[in-house]
Amino acid sequence: FYITGDRLLTAIHYKPTDYPDYTSSHPASGKDSILYSQFLRLRRVCSQDEVLHTRATEMFSFFREQGFPSPIIDESLARVSSIPRNTALSPFTHSQQGQSPPSPHRPPH
């Protein structure tokens, strides 16, 4: 976080993490959900859209280095980018229990 004037602004901190290479034997749904969840984390943590864009570009490059295909990364990023930050910060309600968010690549059933 950092302070500008009378505002507390938030960004993201990265720590070394081993994500599976896209060619690993992990299920595709698990690998896809990593993309979505990490971009959603950025959406929640970054209080300014400029910072979000910079960090999302960095994360995009990281996942490309891990062998994730660009179109799949783009889909997850686009999906998260359409979520307003205050919506992303809203808690998951009990009425949503048992419901999984739709996969970034597959339509809901």
MOCOR-V123291 format. One record per pair of residues at least 12 apart in sequence whose ideal C-beta (glycine too) atoms are under 6 Angstrom apart, sorted by the first residue. I is the first residue (numbers start at 1). GAP is how many residues later the second one is. Records with the same first field share a line. If there is no record, write none. Layout:
I: GAP ; GAP
This chain:
9: 38
10: 35 ; 37
11: 35 ; 40
12: 30 ; 33 ; 43
19: 15 ; 47
21: 45 ; 46
22: 45 ; 46
23: 44
32: 72 ; 73
35: 38 ; 41
36: 40 ; 68
39: 37 ; 38 ; 41
40: 40
42: 13 ; 14
43: 37 ; 40 ; 45
44: 44 ; 45
56: 21
60: 13
75: 29
76: 28
79: 25
